[in-house]
Amino acid sequence: MQARLQLMRMVDYYTQGANAFRMATSLNPRDQISDDDSKPRLVIIPRQAQQPQILTNGLKDINKWLYFPDANQIVKIILGAYVANCLPGRPVWPVIVGASASGKTELLEALAQLPNVHYSGDLTKASIMSGKKNKDGQLEMTGGLLYDVGNFGFVVFPELSNVLSMDHRSQGPTLGLMRQMFDGRVTREIGGEDGGKLSWRGKIAIFAASTQSIENVRTVMQEMGERFIYTRLEANDDRIGELQIDGINQDWDEGRHVLTCTVYSILKNLLDKPAVPALTREQGVQIHLLARFSARCRSTVERNTSWERSVESVHPHEGSGRLFNSMAALLRGMLAIGCTDADAWRALISVMWDSIPQWRALVIRAIAANTDPLGTEYVRGLRKLTDLTTEQLGERKGVERAVARAAEDLVLHGVLEVLRNGKRGVATGWRLAEDTWTRYAQIDALGSLRG
């Protein structure tokens, strides 16, 4: 009884002001964008004096129900991304990658209760937008995700890899529509007796979660032109187990309500004044360093679907512009919700690494930790490279081919240099290219400076 009364007081505390937040942000989505600039009228203020304390208190209450490592870094990234998407500019599309039952879906479900947020488990041409002719014979949109969202809104996908694991014939047209969604203009041709052209214009933010299986469809998204940024959630079984044992008699529905109200409490004060956090030119230079490094390291290498997964084509290096815009907006969002500069930059550097395919990132870090930037040393032998790469994972079995492919991808994009021996030119050693070493050292120094 005592615990229930305490919970009710906490919920009541966090509910104060939540109704005002709902009213301020639950306007008709079609009214939140002017006809001429497609920018949401919802504006965000810079950090107020009390906002860091509000964030700190909120994170403490979240941790009574869910545990997130690295000082709740993933919560700061997701809430910062929500705020970032309320600012003018292109959307930020974050994906949480983590094991099953690690808490990633619970966090997104709390987000799904915010205004203008829609929950979806499907993504096809028809589910994105559909329409029919009205009584005047004019084709109009009558259903689909974009119809529900209107001109401004958010969509939560609880398992993105399932959404993207569609048959090959449907994949291309659907990914084409996703490209258009990110860019804010969608056009779809409808056949049959209701044939014609449907169009949509606005801003839509996608928030998604996925297990590690997302790595199997990363190439698909890279061919689309990568729109997502990623953050990895490493589960702490011991800490999660403690929470489960302590809360064995608690009602999880009440916990979900507390999480939702806590998220409201963190964000509700960000609608009081029409101002936005401004970044300096120096910060812009630093964000560009991160974006350029990550974009180069995640650039596309197409492989066939055979067991050998041989290389079929190497795409040009990904430009850093889209990733730069997403990271700049995310930094502004994290600062707005009350993150310290150190926490925000630590999270941003984490996003930079997590947005690189996992095996590529592990290979880069393993080589950097075991070679001298001023020398000519290579990490010699695939077995040695695999051992170094998997030290952080504690699992080596069956991953040698994945490590070899990741190293080959990085060589093809000039991130690594390779030593070859024998008539067949087999790769027997790897080291970071000089340009990679320079940027790696700058990023390492930035982490130390900002941390």
N, C-alpha and C positions, 0 to 999 in steps of 0.2 A: 504493500500500500504506500509506504514511504517513498519507494523508488518511482511508483507511478505518479505521485504528487510532484516529485522533483522533475520528472520528465514533462509533466503538463506545464509546470512553471517555465521550463526551458523553451518548450514549443510556443508558449504565450509570448515570451520575451522576443523570440525571433520572428513571431508573426506580426509584432508591432511594426508598422511601416511597410509590411509586405503587400498589403492591399493597395497602398499608394504606389508601390513599385509596379504592381500589376496594371493599375489604371494608367500609369504613365507610359507603359510599354505595350499595352494591349489594344492600341488603336487599330483600326482597320489597316492591315498591311498595305493595301493599295493606296492608302492616303499618306504613307510614310515616305514616299518618294515623289519629288516634284517632277513635272512633265519634262523639264528641260535638262536636269543634271543627273537624274537617277541616283541621288545621294540620300541616304536615310536622314530624316529630320531628327532622329534620336541622337543626341550629342552627349559626350562624356567629359567630365571634368577631370583635371589633374588630381593627384593625391591630396586629400584634405588632411589636416593635422590628425584627425581621429582614425583615418582609414587604415593605417598600419596596425593599430590596436584592434580594430574590428576584424581584420584578417587573422591576426594572431588568435583572438578568442574563438573565431569561427573554426580555425584549423584544429584547435584543441577539442572542440565538440565533435568535429568530424572523426577525430582519432578515437573517440569513445566507442565508435561503431565500426570504423574501417581504419586499417593501417596502411599508410603509403610511405615508402622509404625516401631517403634523401630530403628530409625536412618537408615532406608533402609537396615535393617539386611538381609532381604531375597534376595536383590540384591547382597549383598556381598557373601552370601552363594552360589548362583547360578553361579556367575562369578568365585568365588573361586573354585567351583566344575569343571567348564570348564577347568581352568588351571590345577587342580589336575589330570584330565584325560589325559592331555598332558605329564604328568610325567611318568616315568617307573613304572610298578606295576599294580596291579589289578585295575579295574575301580571303579568309584564312581557313584552310581545311585541315584540321588536325586528326591524326589517327593514333589511338592508344594501342600499342602492341604488348600483349602479355599473356601469361598462361591462363587456362580456364580457372575460374573461381579465385582470381587474384584481386577482384574488386573493381575492375575497369568498367564493367557494365553497370554496376551500382552507381558509380560516379556519373555516367552519362544519363542514367535514369533520373537522377536528381536534377540534372541539367534539362531533361526533357519536360520538366514541370514549369520551366520558365516561359514567359510570354513569347508567342510567335515561334515556338519550337514544336516540330512535328516528328513523330516516331515512325520509322519505316523499316521493313525487312525485305523489300523487293525493289528492283530497279530494272525496268524494261522500257522500251519506247512507249508502250501504252500506259505504263504506270507513271511515266514522267509527265506526259500530257496527252489528252484525248479530247475529241470534240465532235460536234454534229451541227447540222444546219438548223437555224432557227426558223420561225414561221415566215420570215422574210427571205429565206433562202440563203442567208449569210452564215458561213462557217464560223462557229465560236467555240472557245474552250469550255468544256463542261465537266471535266474531271482530270484526275492525275495530280501528281505531287506539286507541280508548279501552280496549278489552279488552287490547291489548298494553301500554299505558301503566299500567293499573291506577289507583290512587288518586293517584299523584304521578309526574310525569315530564315529559320534554321531547320536542318533535318538531321536526325540522329539515326545512324545505322548501327545496330548492336553487334553485327558480324559482317564486316566489309568483304572479307575474302569469299564468303558464301554468295554475296551479291554479285561479285565479279566472276565467279566460276560458272558462267553461263556457256551455252554452246557457241561455237566459233561463229556461226552465221549471225547470231544476235549480238555478239560482242562488239563488233565494229560500229554498227549504227548507234548502240547504246552509249559507248564511250565517246562517240562523236557528239552526242547530245550533252554528255557531261562536260566536254570541253566548252561547249557553248554556254552551259549553265555557269561555269566559272567566269566566263567573260561577260556575263550579264545579258546576253541576247540569245534566244533559242528560236529556231524555225524548224517546223516539222511538216512534211508533206503527208496528207491523208488521202488514201485511195478510195475507190468504191463510189457509191451514189452520194455519199456525204463528202466526196473528195474536195480538196483544196489545200490551203496553207494555213497552219496555225503558227502564231508567234507569241513570244513572251519576252518581256524586258524587266530587269530588276536586279536584285542582289540576293543570292542564296548561299548560306554557309553550311557545309557538311561537317558533322562531327561523327567519328566512327571509332569502333573498337574492333580488334581482331586478335586471333591467336597467331602464333609464329607462322602459320600456314600462309599468311599474307606475303611472305617471301616468295612463294610459288607463283604469285601473279604480279609481282613487281614489274616484270618485263612488260606485261600487258599495259600497266599504267604508264610506264616510261614511253611506250610507243604512242600513247595518247598525248604525251607531253605531261610530265609529272606535275600534278597540281597539289599534292598532299605534302604536309610536313608530318613527321613522326616523333613519337615519344614512347620509350620502352618502359614497361613496368616490371621490375624484378620483384617477385613475391618473396616475402620473408615468412617462411612456414612457422617458425617459432613464435614470432610476434602475433601472427594471425591466429595461431592456435591458442595463445593466451586470451585474446579477445573472445574467441568462441567459447572457451571454458568459462570465463568471467560472465559472459552473457547468455549462459545456457538456458536461463528461464525468462529471458527478455523476449518481447514481441518484436520481430523484425519489421513488421509493418509500421510500428511506432518509430523504429530507427530510421526507416526510409522517410517518414514525415519530418523527423528532426533534420536529416540531411538536406531535404528540400528547403526547409525553412532557414537552415544555416546558409545555404547558397544565396537565398534571397537577402539575408542580412548582410552578406559581404558586398552584394552588388547594389543594394537599394539606394545608397547615398551617392551613387555616381550619376544621378540625373538632375542634380540641383542647379547647376550653372552651365551655360553654353561655352565651355572651353575644353581643350584637349591637351594632353601632355605633348610637349615639343621635344624633339631630339636635336642634339647638336651635330655639326658637321663631323666632329671627331667620332661621335658615335656612329654616324653614317659610314665613315671609312672602316670602322671596326666590323660593322654588320656586313659590309661588302666583302671583307676578308673571309668571314664565315660562310657567306652565301657562295662565293666563288669556289672555295675549297670543296664544299659539300656538293655543289652542282657538278664539278669536274669528276669527283669520285663516284657519283651515282649515275653518270652518263650511260646510255644504253649500249649493250652488246646483245645482238640477237643470236640465239642458238636454236638449232633444230630440236625436235622432240624425241630424237633417238636416245638410246641408252648412253651414248658417248657425249651427247649435248654439244656437238661440234659448232664452232662459230660460223654463222652465215653472213652476218654483216655487222659493221661497227658504225654506229650513228655519230654524227658530229657531236662535239662536246655540248652539253646542255648549257644554255646561257644562264647567267646568275640573276637576271632581272626579276623573274617571278618569285624566286626564293628570297631575294633581297626584300621585296615588298612585303612578303608574308612575315619574315623575321622582324622587320622594322615595326610592323603593325602589332605583332605579338609582344615585342618589348614595350611598346607604349601601353598596351593593355595590361601587362603585368605590373608596370609601374603605377598605373591608375588604380588597381585593386589594393595597393598597399605594399607590394614587394619592395624590399631594399634593393639598391643598385646591385649589390653583390649577388643576392638571390636571383634577381632577374637575369643577370648576365650568365650566371652559372646554369640556369635553366636553358637559356638561349644556346649556349655552347653544347649542352646536352642534346637539344633538338637538332643542331647541326650534325652531330655524330649519328644520332638515331635516324636521320633522314637518308643516310648512306646505307645501302643494303648491308645486313649484319656481317656477313662473312668478309666483305670488302673492308669494313671498318675495323674488324678484328685483325685482319692481315696487316693493315697499315700500322696499327698501334703495336703489334708484335714486332714488326721489322724496326720501327722507330725506337723501341725499347732495347733492341739488341744489336744495333749498329751505330757507328760513329758518323755524325753528319759531315765531319771534316776528313774522313778517311775513305778508303776504297773497299771497305769490308762488305761482304754479302752474307745474307742468311743462306747457308748452303744445304741443299737437299730438301726434297718435299717432306720427308719424315720430320726433319728438324723444324721446318716452317709450320707444319701441322701441330707439332708439340707446343711450340711457342704460341700459336694462335688459339689453341684450345685450353691454355692454362686458366683463363678466366671462367671457362665453362665447366671444367672438371669432367669433361666427356670427350673422348677422342674417337671412339668406335664409329666407323662408317662415314667419317667426315673428310677424309683425305681428298676425295674428288671435289668436294665443295670448296675446300681451301685452294686446290689447284685452279679451279675455274675462276674463283675470285681474284687470285693473283694474275691470271691471264687477262681477265677483264681490265684490271688496273694497268697492266703493261700496255694493252692496246690503246688506252686513253692517256698514256704518258705519265701516269702517277708513279709507276715503278719502273726501274731499269732491271733488265734481266741478263744473267750470265748463262750462255749456252755452250754445251760441250757435245762432241761427237758429230758424225756425219748428218744425223737427223736433226741436229740443232735442238736437242732436248734441253728444257730449262733446268738448270741445276743450282741457281742462286738468284736472290732478289735483294734489291735495296731501293730506298726511296730516291726518286729523281731529284736533282738539285732544286728545281722549282718547288717540288713538294716539300722538301726539307725546310726551305725558307718559310713557306706558309705554315707548316706544322709548328715550327719554332715560334712564329708570331702568334699563333693561336694559343700555344702553351703559355707564352708570356702574357697574353690578354687574360687568360684564366687566372693567372697568379695576380695580375694587376687588379682585376675586377673582383676577385674572390677575397 
